[in-house]
Amino acid sequence: MTKITPQPGILEIAPYVGGVSKIAGMSDAVKLSSNENPFGPSEAAIEAFRRAGFDLHRYPSTDHADLRVAIAATHGLDAGRIICGVGSDEILHLMCQAYAGPGDEVIHTEHGFAIYRIGALAAGATPIEVPETGRTTDVDAILAACTPHTKLVFIANPNNPTGTMIDADAVRRLAEGIPETALLVLDGAYAEYVEGFDGGAALVGARDNVVMTRTFSKIYGLGGLRVGWGYAPGHVIDVLNRIRGPFNLSGPALVTAEAAVRDQAWVEKCRADNTRQRAWLAAVLAGHGVPSDESHANFILARFADPQEAEACNAYLLSQGLIVRGVAGYKLPDCLRITVGDEASCRRVAHAIGQFKGGAR
């Protein structure tokens, strides 16, 4: 047996499994398992990607200045306090790498995104899971779980996979109540789906212990390019840039994301379409006896009577060429997460679940 071993904690990590994308024997399957924008990126972003093909022999910039300036201009932020990464996932991992290690604790919520626990374990820290209340972040429970060993507190707002969110006062109370030596990390991957929501940017600007992350993978439709960004106090940006890979983002990814963030008309259209289809889908499923909490993202978390019914419904949907996401791994075995697709996809999945509930099993 080999005596070569990885760092403590790494073998406790279950490899991340993304949403299923294909069904054997079906060429027209509808994928509603990965919270992708059904309309894809804007024409401006696609054209920028096409043009980038002529410069594939060039190294990308190391400071991401043009993209950071575009993000700052769009959101009214300080470009010097923005960092870009390979999806927001990289920034979340960098936070763990920089601020947590053996003997430290990293807090995440019961149904929070899997990357928080993975990042903590990879850094040798101890992940601390805190219960949610009604599938919603519980600020009091988080504050009660904090200890002198707490270094990072992760929350997604809106949360994945529940779609729920807490208001600005609750987030501010959390930032004020965590230990002085800890950082609050607000994962805003779905922030653009909430009209008028800044994802916590104003709180980052007002404090030295809050970090916000965002992504181009969701509403911007650039999941295939893997671009994310973070907004943080200057002292955090300085630390993260010391460990970030100098060429972590490709040239095509940088120019495409820049074009995407400057096209806010596309973002507004996608948000409006998602809001309308999400409300329709949730209402129809509720009429079929499948409730869901109010979602603030581009998916709904459909709740069934028990894990067996959820599993059976998932199997029926697959037989109909519809791919959704089982979330038993998030301690929600009686639920299915369903991405809000275009109108045709929403109608198709709603009809199939109605058939399932009506006895077509």
C-alpha positions in Angstrom: 0.0 0.0 0.0 1.3 3.4 -0.9 2.5 5.7 1.9 1.7 8.8 -0.3 -1.3 10.6 1.2 -3.1 13.8 0.4 -3.6 16.7 2.8 -6.1 15.9 5.7 -9.7 16.4 4.7 -9.4 15.9 1.0 -10.4 12.2 1.1 -13.6 13.3 2.9 -14.7 15.1 -0.1 -17.3 13.4 -2.3 -16.5 14.4 -5.9 -19.0 17.1 -7.2 -21.5 15.7 -9.6 -23.1 18.1 -12.0 -26.6 17.9 -13.4 -27.4 15.1 -15.9 -27.3 16.4 -19.4 -28.3 13.4 -21.6 -30.7 10.5 -21.7 -29.6 7.4 -23.4 -31.5 6.8 -26.6 -33.1 10.3 -26.7 -31.9 13.1 -28.9 -34.5 15.6 -27.9 -34.2 15.5 -24.1 -34.9 18.8 -22.3 -32.2 19.7 -19.8 -33.6 21.4 -16.7 -31.0 20.3 -14.2 -28.2 22.9 -14.2 -30.0 26.2 -13.9 -28.8 27.4 -17.3 -30.3 30.4 -19.1 -32.5 28.8 -21.8 -31.9 31.7 -24.1 -28.1 31.6 -23.9 -25.8 34.6 -24.1 -26.6 37.9 -25.8 -25.7 38.5 -29.5 -23.1 41.0 -28.3 -21.4 38.4 -26.2 -21.5 35.8 -29.1 -20.0 38.3 -31.5 -17.2 39.1 -29.0 -16.5 35.4 -28.7 -16.3 35.1 -32.5 -13.8 37.9 -32.8 -11.7 36.5 -30.0 -10.8 33.6 -32.3 -8.4 35.7 -34.2 -6.2 36.2 -31.0 -6.0 32.7 -29.7 -2.2 32.9 -30.0 -2.0 35.7 -27.5 -1.8 35.3 -23.7 -4.7 37.0 -21.9 -4.2 39.9 -19.5 -3.2 39.0 -16.0 -5.0 41.9 -14.3 -8.4 41.5 -16.0 -8.6 45.3 -16.1 -11.0 45.8 -19.0 -13.5 43.3 -17.5 -13.2 44.7 -14.0 -13.8 48.2 -15.3 -16.9 47.0 -17.2 -18.3 45.3 -14.1 -17.6 48.4 -12.0 -19.3 50.7 -14.5 -22.3 48.5 -14.7 -22.8 48.1 -11.0 -21.4 51.4 -9.7 -18.5 49.7 -7.9 -14.8 50.3 -7.4 -12.8 48.4 -10.0 -9.9 48.1 -7.7 -12.0 46.0 -5.3 -13.0 43.5 -8.0 -11.4 40.1 -8.6 -12.2 37.7 -11.5 -12.1 34.0 -11.4 -12.9 30.7 -13.2 -16.5 30.9 -12.2 -17.4 32.2 -8.7 -16.3 28.7 -7.6 -12.6 29.6 -7.9 -13.1 32.7 -5.8 -14.9 30.6 -3.1 -12.0 28.1 -3.1 -9.5 31.0 -2.9 -11.3 32.3 0.1 -10.9 29.0 1.8 -7.3 28.6 0.7 -6.4 32.1 2.0 -8.3 32.3 5.2 -9.0 28.8 6.6 -6.8 25.8 7.5 -6.3 23.1 10.1 -8.0 24.1 13.4 -10.3 26.6 11.7 -14.0 26.4 11.1 -16.0 27.3 8.0 -19.8 27.7 8.5 -22.4 26.9 5.8 -26.1 26.2 6.0 -27.9 22.9 5.9 -29.0 23.1 2.3 -26.2 25.4 1.1 -24.2 24.9 -2.1 -21.8 21.9 -1.9 -18.7 23.9 -2.8 -18.6 25.5 0.6 -17.9 22.2 2.3 -15.6 21.0 -0.4 -13.5 24.2 -0.2 -13.3 24.0 3.6 -12.1 20.4 3.5 -9.6 21.0 0.7 -8.0 23.7 2.9 -7.8 21.4 5.9 -10.5 23.3 7.8 -13.6 21.9 9.5 -16.9 22.6 7.8 -19.7 23.4 10.3 -23.3 22.8 9.0 -26.0 25.0 10.5 -29.7 24.2 10.3 -32.0 26.3 8.2 -35.6 27.2 9.1 -38.2 26.3 6.5 -35.4 25.8 3.9 -34.2 29.4 4.6 -31.0 30.8 6.1 -31.4 31.2 9.8 -29.2 34.1 11.0 -29.6 33.3 14.7 -28.6 29.7 14.1 -25.5 30.8 12.3 -24.5 33.3 15.0 -25.0 30.6 17.7 -22.7 28.3 15.8 -19.8 30.8 15.6 -16.8 30.2 17.8 -13.3 31.8 18.1 -12.3 29.2 15.5 -14.8 30.5 12.9 -12.9 32.1 9.9 -15.5 32.0 7.1 -19.3 32.1 6.9 -20.8 31.2 3.6 -24.4 31.9 2.5 -26.0 32.0 -0.9 -28.6 34.7 -1.3 -30.8 33.6 -3.1 -29.8 30.1 -2.0 -29.2 27.1 -4.2 -31.0 24.6 -4.3 -33.9 26.1 -2.3 -34.4 29.5 -4.1 -35.1 31.2 -0.8 -33.4 34.4 0.4 -33.1 36.7 3.4 -33.5 40.4 3.4 -30.8 43.1 3.7 -31.4 43.7 7.4 -30.9 40.0 8.2 -27.6 40.0 6.2 -26.4 43.1 7.9 -27.2 41.6 11.3 -25.2 38.6 10.4 -22.2 40.7 9.3 -22.3 42.6 12.5 -22.6 39.5 14.7 -19.9 37.2 13.4 -16.5 37.1 15.2 -14.1 40.0 14.4 -11.7 37.5 12.9 -14.2 36.0 10.5 -15.4 37.0 6.9 -19.0 36.7 5.7 -19.1 35.5 2.1 -22.2 36.3 0.2 -22.6 34.0 -2.9 -24.7 36.0 -5.3 -24.8 33.6 -8.2 -28.5 34.2 -8.7 -28.6 37.9 -7.6 -29.5 39.1 -11.0 -32.8 37.3 -11.0 -34.0 39.6 -8.2 -35.1 43.0 -9.5 -33.1 45.9 -7.9 -31.0 43.6 -5.7 -27.3 44.5 -5.4 -26.3 41.1 -4.0 -24.8 42.7 -0.9 -22.4 45.1 -2.8 -23.4 48.1 -0.6 -22.7 46.1 2.6 -19.3 45.1 1.2 -18.6 48.8 0.6 -19.5 49.7 4.1 -17.6 47.0 6.0 -14.2 45.3 6.1 -15.6 41.8 6.8 -17.9 41.1 3.9 -17.2 39.6 0.5 -19.6 39.1 -2.4 -19.2 36.7 -5.3 -21.1 36.7 -8.6 -21.1 34.7 -11.8 -21.6 35.0 -15.6 -22.8 31.3 -15.7 -26.5 32.0 -14.9 -28.4 35.0 -16.3 -25.6 35.9 -18.7 -25.6 32.4 -20.3 -21.9 31.9 -20.2 -21.7 28.7 -18.2 -19.4 27.1 -20.8 -16.8 29.8 -20.4 -16.5 29.8 -16.6 -16.2 33.4 -15.6 -17.0 34.8 -12.1 -16.1 37.8 -10.0 -15.9 38.9 -6.5 -16.2 42.3 -4.7 -14.4 42.6 -1.4 -12.5 45.0 0.9 -9.1 46.0 -0.4 -7.2 43.9 2.1 -9.0 40.7 0.9 -8.4 41.6 -2.8 -4.7 42.0 -2.1 -4.6 38.5 -0.4 -6.5 36.7 -3.1 -4.5 38.2 -5.9 -1.3 36.8 -4.3 -2.6 33.2 -4.8 -4.7 33.6 -7.9 -3.2 32.1 -11.0 -2.0 34.9 -13.3 -3.7 33.5 -16.4 -6.7 32.0 -14.7 -9.1 33.4 -17.4 -8.7 33.0 -21.1 -8.8 35.8 -23.6 -12.0 34.7 -25.2 -13.7 34.4 -21.7 -12.6 37.9 -20.7 -13.8 39.7 -23.8 -17.0 37.8 -24.0 -17.9 38.5 -20.3 -17.1 42.2 -20.9 -19.5 42.3 -23.8 -22.1 40.4 -21.8 -22.0 42.7 -18.7 -22.3 45.8 -20.9 -25.5 44.4 -22.5 -27.9 45.0 -19.6 -30.9 45.0 -21.9 -30.4 41.3 -22.4 -30.2 40.8 -18.7 -33.4 42.6 -18.1 -35.2 40.6 -20.8 -34.0 37.3 -19.4 -35.0 38.3 -15.9 -38.5 39.3 -17.0 -39.0 36.1 -18.9 -37.7 34.0 -16.0 -40.0 35.8 -13.5 -43.0 35.2 -15.6 -42.3 31.6 -16.4 -41.2 30.8 -12.8 -44.5 32.1 -11.4 -46.5 30.2 -13.9 -44.7 26.9 -13.3 -44.9 27.2 -9.5 -48.6 27.9 -9.7 -49.4 25.0 -12.1 -47.3 22.6 -10.0 -49.0 23.7 -6.8 -52.3 23.0 -8.6 -51.1 19.4 -9.2 -50.3 19.1 -5.5 -46.6 19.8 -5.8 -45.8 22.9 -3.7 -42.6 25.0 -3.6 -41.3 27.9 -1.6 -41.2 31.3 -3.2 -38.2 31.2 -5.4 -36.0 34.2 -6.2 -33.7 32.4 -8.7 -34.1 30.7 -12.0 -35.4 27.4 -10.6 -38.1 26.1 -8.3 -37.7 23.4 -5.6 -40.7 21.1 -6.1 -41.7 19.3 -2.9 -43.3 15.8 -3.0 -45.0 13.7 -0.3 -41.9 11.7 0.5 -38.5 10.6 -1.0 -40.2 7.7 -2.8 -42.6 9.9 -4.7 -39.8 12.3 -5.7 -37.7 9.5 -7.0 -40.7 8.0 -8.9 -41.5 11.4 -10.4 -37.9 11.9 -11.5 -37.9 8.5 -13.2 -41.2 9.3 -15.0 -39.8 12.7 -16.2 -36.7 10.9 -17.5 -38.9 8.5 -19.4 -40.6 11.6 -21.0 -37.2 13.1 -22.0 -37.1 15.7 -19.2 -34.0 16.0 -17.0 -34.4 17.7 -13.6 -32.2 17.6 -10.5 -32.6 15.3 -7.6 -31.3 17.0 -4.4 -31.1 14.2 -1.9 -27.4 15.1 -1.6 -28.5 18.5 -0.2 -30.6 16.7 2.4 -33.8 17.3 0.5 -34.7 13.8 -0.6 -38.4 14.6 -1.1 -37.6 17.4 -3.6 -36.7 18.0 -7.2 -35.0 21.1 -8.4 -36.4 22.2 -11.7 -34.7 24.9 -13.8 -37.1 27.5 -15.3 -36.7 27.0 -19.0 -38.4 28.6 -22.0 -42.1 28.5 -22.3 -42.2 25.3 -24.2 -40.0 23.5 -21.7 -42.0 24.8 -18.7 -45.3 23.6 -20.3 -43.8 20.3 -21.1 -42.5 19.6 -17.5 -45.7 20.9 -15.9 -47.8 18.6 -18.1 -45.6 15.6 -17.3 -45.8 16.2 -13.6 -49.5 16.6 -13.9 -49.7 13.2 -15.7 -47.5 11.7 -13.0 -49.7 13.0 -10.2 -52.8 11.9 -12.0 -51.6 8.3 -12.2 -49.7 7.9 -15.4 -46.8 6.0 -13.7 
